[in-house]
Amino acid sequence: MDPVRVGVIGCGVIGPSHMRPAMESPLTDLVAVADLVPERAARAAEQFGARKTYAQGSELIADPEIEAVVLAFPAKRRAELALQAFSLDKHVLTEKPVACSAEEVHKMIAGQGDLVAACCSCRFRFTASARAAADFIATGALGKLRTVYCRELRPAGPQPEKIPPDWRLTKSLNGGGILMNWGCYDLDYLLGLCGWRLEPQTVLAQTWTCPPQFEAHIAPGSDAETYYTALVRCADGVVLSVERGEYMPTQGEAAWQIIGTQGSLQLHMTAAKGKRIVFDAGTTEGGVESRVIWQDEEDSSVTGAEPILDLARAIRQGGSPSTPLTKALVIQQISDAIYESAATAQAVVIR
């Protein structure tokens, strides 16, 4: 099987996580990299063995040798360059968030045709624990689902010497803040573990920007949220509850649970020492009885490597990538509704 010839646009923080597996795997061949900073593109090409460098993503996309492109830059231009790639018969892998709005994702789906396209919001579902949880949920052992829940709060640390890049908390550059940077992972993880069977319908949500005492931790002019909470009512009475914050004036907290009529799962999305999945089963005789269904030291490197390899397998072997654009659209629709609900102080119907 010939390797898929890949080009990566964006050589900053996340781009190298695609370049390394593209260089190392027999499934892929890293042909070119592109970055607006020429020195950064040159360093990446040397480090990961890319044969060509470009300053503009559009130039890389136009390269006839390249079959698939990775869009590893802020969301503002993802839809534009994805559509250009589709017009030149290139497959596409977008970093998360897939775009800045559901409207943009609809345009991407319309332009995709028979090409393969996927979003990296799936990366935490490649872990061994995620696969074990999904397989267990699929057995029906939880009964009829009622609540799918996550609460992840990260406290502010000491004032950093170097602040994060400005796009990270700028609506015009990345579509939003913590919801776009991490919330799309949360939603993909929970919806994916449940087999994408949940049908989100209505959202009630609130967002908050960075507390004043921590504004020195972020880029000047940041206008996006650092904290959000949302209640998503799905078909059949299932409730999806998601909450995430950073730069928080609180101790750290991480709680993930999927609750059904017969039992529930306690789990975590990211890697941790002694990570385990606990099944709490409810019985008439014994009440609630707990047992560990998975426990191991998890290899977190798959979260960086697997998205590009997943795309390559879909291109060469057929089938769907883990999060195709149609699934990424669901995540973006929920995200759009969260922002609208927060802005209007009203429940919003997902559309």
C-alpha positions as CSV (number, residue, x, y, z in Angstrom):
1,M,0.0,0.0,0.0
2,D,1.5,3.3,-1.1
3,P,1.8,5.9,1.7
4,V,-0.5,8.9,1.7
5,R,1.5,12.0,0.6
6,V,0.9,14.6,3.3
7,G,1.4,18.3,3.7
8,V,1.1,20.1,7.1
9,I,0.1,23.8,7.3
10,G,1.2,25.3,10.6
11,C,4.5,24.5,12.3
12,G,3.7,25.9,15.7
13,V,2.6,24.1,18.8
14,I,0.4,21.4,17.3
15,G,1.8,21.0,13.8
16,P,4.8,18.8,14.9
17,S,2.4,16.3,16.5
18,H,1.2,15.5,13.0
19,M,4.6,15.7,11.4
20,R,6.3,13.1,13.6
21,P,3.9,10.3,12.8
22,A,3.7,11.4,9.2
23,M,7.5,11.0,9.1
24,E,7.7,7.7,11.1
25,S,4.7,5.7,9.8
26,P,4.6,3.6,6.7
27,L,1.1,4.8,6.2
28,T,2.2,8.4,5.4
29,D,4.9,10.4,3.6
30,L,5.6,13.9,4.8
31,V,6.1,15.8,1.6
32,A,5.9,19.5,2.7
33,V,5.3,21.9,5.5
34,A,4.1,25.5,5.5
35,D,4.2,28.4,7.9
36,L,3.9,32.2,7.8
37,V,7.3,32.3,9.7
38,P,9.8,31.0,7.2
39,E,12.4,30.1,9.9
40,R,9.8,27.9,11.7
41,A,8.9,26.1,8.5
42,A,12.6,25.5,7.8
43,R,13.2,24.1,11.3
44,A,10.2,21.8,11.0
45,A,11.3,20.5,7.6
46,E,14.8,19.7,8.8
47,Q,13.5,18.0,12.0
48,F,10.9,15.9,10.3
49,G,12.4,15.3,6.9
50,A,9.9,17.2,4.8
51,R,11.2,17.7,1.2
52,K,9.5,21.1,0.6
53,T,8.6,24.2,2.5
54,Y,6.1,26.9,1.8
55,A,5.2,30.3,3.3
56,Q,1.6,30.2,2.4
57,G,-0.9,27.3,3.0
58,S,-2.5,27.9,-0.4
59,E,0.9,27.2,-2.0
60,L,1.2,23.9,-0.3
61,I,-2.3,22.9,-1.2
62,A,-1.6,23.6,-4.8
63,D,1.4,21.2,-4.8
64,P,0.3,18.3,-7.1
65,E,2.4,15.8,-5.2
66,I,0.4,16.2,-2.0
67,E,-2.7,14.1,-1.5
68,A,-3.8,15.2,2.0
69,V,-3.4,18.4,4.0
70,V,-3.4,19.0,7.7
71,L,-4.8,22.3,8.8
72,A,-2.9,23.0,12.1
73,F,-3.4,26.8,12.6
74,P,-6.1,29.0,14.2
75,A,-9.7,28.3,13.1
76,K,-10.2,31.6,11.3
77,R,-9.1,30.4,7.9
78,R,-9.7,26.6,8.2
79,A,-12.9,26.6,6.2
80,E,-11.4,28.7,3.5
81,L,-8.3,26.5,3.0
82,A,-10.3,23.3,3.4
83,L,-12.6,24.4,0.5
84,Q,-9.5,25.2,-1.6
85,A,-8.1,21.7,-0.8
86,F,-11.3,20.0,-1.8
87,S,-11.4,22.0,-5.0
88,L,-8.0,20.5,-5.9
89,D,-9.0,16.9,-4.8
90,K,-7.1,16.9,-1.6
91,H,-8.2,15.1,1.5
92,V,-8.3,17.2,4.7
93,L,-7.6,16.8,8.4
94,T,-8.5,19.9,10.5
95,E,-7.2,20.6,13.9
96,K,-9.9,21.5,16.5
97,P,-12.2,23.3,16.4
98,V,-13.2,22.2,13.0
99,A,-14.2,25.8,12.0
100,C,-15.6,29.0,13.6
101,S,-19.3,28.2,13.0
102,A,-21.7,25.5,11.9
103,E,-22.4,27.6,8.8
104,E,-18.7,27.1,7.8
105,V,-18.9,23.4,8.4
106,H,-22.0,23.0,6.2
107,K,-20.0,24.7,3.4
108,M,-17.1,22.3,4.0
109,I,-19.4,19.3,3.8
110,A,-20.9,20.6,0.6
111,G,-17.5,21.0,-0.9
112,Q,-16.1,17.7,0.3
113,G,-17.6,15.4,-2.4
114,D,-16.0,11.9,-2.2
115,L,-12.9,13.0,-0.4
116,V,-12.0,12.0,3.1
117,A,-12.1,14.8,5.8
118,A,-11.8,14.6,9.6
119,C,-11.4,16.7,12.7
120,C,-8.8,16.2,15.5
121,S,-11.4,16.6,18.2
122,C,-11.4,12.8,18.2
123,R,-7.8,12.4,19.6
124,F,-8.7,11.3,23.1
125,R,-10.9,8.5,21.8
126,F,-7.8,6.7,20.5
127,T,-6.7,5.9,24.0
128,A,-7.0,2.3,25.4
129,S,-9.3,3.5,28.2
130,A,-11.6,5.3,25.7
131,R,-11.9,2.2,23.6
132,A,-12.6,0.1,26.7
133,A,-15.3,2.5,27.9
134,A,-17.0,2.7,24.4
135,D,-17.0,-1.1,24.1
136,F,-18.5,-1.5,27.6
137,I,-21.2,1.1,27.0
138,A,-22.1,-0.6,23.7
139,T,-23.0,-3.8,25.7
140,G,-25.9,-2.0,27.2
141,A,-24.7,-2.7,30.7
142,L,-25.6,0.9,31.8
143,G,-29.2,0.4,30.7
144,K,-31.0,3.5,29.3
145,L,-28.8,6.5,29.5
146,R,-29.9,9.4,31.6
147,T,-26.9,11.8,32.2
148,V,-23.6,12.2,30.4
149,Y,-21.4,14.5,32.5
150,C,-18.0,16.1,32.7
151,R,-16.7,18.9,35.0
152,E,-13.0,19.9,34.5
153,L,-11.7,23.0,36.3
154,R,-8.1,24.1,36.2
155,P,-6.8,26.6,38.7
156,A,-4.6,29.6,37.8
157,G,-1.0,29.1,38.5
158,P,1.6,31.8,39.3
159,Q,1.9,34.6,36.8
160,P,3.7,33.1,33.8
161,E,6.9,34.6,32.3
162,K,5.5,33.9,28.8
163,I,1.8,34.3,28.1
164,P,-0.1,32.0,25.6
165,P,-0.5,33.1,22.0
166,D,-3.2,35.7,21.4
167,W,-5.4,33.5,19.1
168,R,-6.1,31.1,21.9
169,L,-8.6,33.5,23.6
170,T,-9.6,35.7,20.7
171,K,-13.0,35.1,19.1
172,S,-12.1,36.5,15.7
173,L,-9.1,34.2,15.4
174,N,-10.3,30.9,16.9
175,G,-14.0,31.2,17.2
176,G,-14.0,31.4,20.9
177,G,-12.0,30.4,24.0
178,I,-11.9,27.4,26.3
179,L,-15.0,25.9,24.6
180,M,-13.1,25.9,21.2
181,N,-9.8,24.9,22.7
182,W,-10.9,22.1,25.0
183,G,-14.7,21.9,25.0
184,C,-14.8,20.3,21.5
185,Y,-12.6,17.5,22.9
186,D,-15.0,17.0,25.8
187,L,-18.0,16.8,23.5
188,D,-16.3,14.5,20.9
189,Y,-15.2,12.2,23.7
190,L,-18.6,11.9,25.4
191,L,-20.6,11.7,22.2
192,G,-18.2,9.2,20.7
193,L,-18.1,7.0,23.7
194,C,-21.9,6.8,23.5
195,G,-21.6,5.7,19.9
196,W,-22.9,9.1,18.5
197,R,-26.4,7.9,19.5
198,L,-27.2,11.0,21.5
199,E,-29.4,13.6,19.6
200,P,-28.7,17.0,21.1
201,Q,-31.8,19.3,20.9
202,T,-31.7,22.2,23.3
203,V,-29.0,24.1,25.2
204,L,-29.0,26.4,28.2
205,A,-25.5,27.8,28.9
206,Q,-23.4,30.5,30.4
207,T,-19.8,31.6,29.7
208,W,-17.4,33.9,31.6
209,T,-14.2,35.6,30.7
210,C,-11.0,35.6,32.7
211,P,-11.2,36.9,36.3
212,P,-9.6,40.4,36.6
213,Q,-6.8,39.2,38.9
214,F,-5.6,36.7,36.3
215,E,-5.7,39.0,33.2
216,A,-1.9,39.2,33.4
217,H,-1.8,35.5,32.6
218,I,-3.3,35.9,29.1
219,A,-2.7,38.0,26.0
220,P,-3.8,41.6,26.1
221,G,-7.1,42.2,24.3
222,S,-8.3,38.6,24.9
223,D,-12.1,38.6,24.6
224,A,-13.1,35.0,24.6
225,E,-14.4,32.9,27.5
226,T,-12.1,31.0,30.0
227,Y,-15.1,29.2,31.7
228,Y,-18.3,27.8,30.5
229,T,-21.1,25.5,31.7
230,A,-23.9,24.0,29.6
231,L,-26.9,21.7,30.0
232,V,-27.8,20.0,26.7
233,R,-31.1,18.2,26.5
234,C,-31.1,15.4,24.1
235,A,-33.8,13.2,22.6
236,D,-35.3,10.5,24.9
237,G,-34.7,12.6,28.0
238,V,-30.9,12.2,28.0
239,V,-29.0,15.2,29.5
240,L,-25.5,16.1,28.5
241,S,-23.9,18.3,31.1
242,V,-20.5,19.9,30.3
243,E,-18.4,22.4,32.3
244,R,-14.8,23.5,31.9
245,G,-12.7,26.3,33.1
246,E,-9.2,27.5,33.1
247,Y,-7.5,30.4,35.1
248,M,-10.0,29.5,37.8
249,P,-9.9,30.9,41.4
250,T,-10.5,27.4,42.7
251,Q,-8.8,24.1,43.3
252,G,-8.5,21.8,40.4
253,E,-11.3,19.3,39.8
254,A,-12.0,16.6,37.2
255,A,-15.2,14.5,37.3
256,W,-16.5,12.4,34.4
257,Q,-19.5,10.1,34.6
258,I,-22.0,8.4,32.4
259,I,-25.2,7.3,34.2
260,G,-27.9,5.0,33.1
261,T,-30.8,3.1,34.7
262,Q,-28.8,0.0,35.4
263,G,-25.4,1.6,36.4
264,S,-22.8,4.2,35.7
265,L,-19.2,4.6,34.7
266,Q,-16.6,6.8,36.4
267,L,-13.8,7.7,34.0
268,H,-11.4,10.4,32.8
269,M,-10.5,11.7,29.4
270,T,-6.8,12.6,29.7
271,A,-4.0,10.3,30.8
272,A,-3.3,10.0,34.5
273,K,-1.2,7.7,36.8
274,G,-3.2,4.6,37.9
275,K,-6.0,5.5,35.5
276,R,-9.0,3.3,35.8
277,I,-12.7,3.0,34.8
278,V,-15.1,2.0,37.5
279,F,-18.5,0.5,36.9
280,D,-21.1,1.1,39.6
281,A,-23.9,-1.4,39.1
282,G,-27.3,-1.0,40.7
283,T,-29.0,-4.1,41.9
284,T,-32.2,-4.8,44.0
285,E,-30.3,-7.1,46.4
286,G,-27.1,-5.2,46.9
287,G,-27.8,-1.6,46.1
288,V,-24.8,-0.1,44.3
289,E,-21.8,-2.4,43.8
290,S,-18.5,-1.1,42.2
291,R,-15.9,-2.9,40.2
292,V,-13.0,-1.8,38.1
293,I,-13.5,-2.7,34.4
294,W,-10.2,-1.3,33.1
295,Q,-7.0,-0.2,34.7
296,D,-3.5,0.5,33.2
297,E,-0.7,2.9,32.7
298,E,-2.0,4.6,29.5
299,D,0.2,5.6,26.5
300,S,-0.9,9.2,25.9
301,S,1.3,9.5,22.7
302,V,-1.5,8.1,20.6
303,T,-3.5,11.3,21.1
304,G,-1.0,13.2,19.0
305,A,-0.1,10.5,16.4
306,E,-3.4,8.8,15.7
307,P,-5.5,11.5,13.9
308,I,-3.3,11.7,10.9
309,L,-2.9,7.9,10.8
310,D,-6.7,7.5,11.1
311,L,-7.1,9.7,8.1
312,A,-4.5,7.8,6.1
313,R,-6.3,4.5,6.9
314,A,-9.6,5.9,5.8
315,I,-8.0,7.2,2.5
316,R,-6.3,3.9,1.6
317,Q,-8.6,1.3,3.2
318,G,-12.0,3.0,3.0
319,G,-14.4,3.5,5.8
320,S,-15.0,6.6,7.9
321,P,-12.4,8.5,10.0
322,S,-13.2,8.7,13.7
323,T,-14.7,12.2,13.5
324,P,-15.8,13.0,10.0
325,L,-17.1,16.4,9.1
326,T,-20.7,15.2,9.7
327,K,-19.9,14.4,13.4
328,A,-17.7,17.6,13.7
329,L,-20.8,19.5,12.6
330,V,-22.8,18.2,15.6
331,I,-20.1,19.4,18.0
332,Q,-20.0,22.8,16.3
333,Q,-23.8,23.1,16.4
334,I,-23.7,22.5,20.2
335,S,-20.9,25.0,20.5
336,D,-22.8,27.6,18.5
337,A,-25.9,27.1,20.7
338,I,-23.8,27.4,23.9
339,Y,-22.5,30.8,22.7
340,E,-26.0,31.9,21.7
341,S,-27.6,30.8,24.9
342,A,-24.9,32.6,26.9
343,A,-25.4,35.8,24.9
344,T,-29.2,35.8,25.1
345,A,-29.7,34.3,28.5
346,Q,-32.2,31.9,26.8
347,A,-32.5,28.2,26.0
348,V,-31.5,27.7,22.4
349,V,-32.7,25.0,20.0
350,I,-29.8,23.4,18.2
351,R,-29.9,23.9,14.5
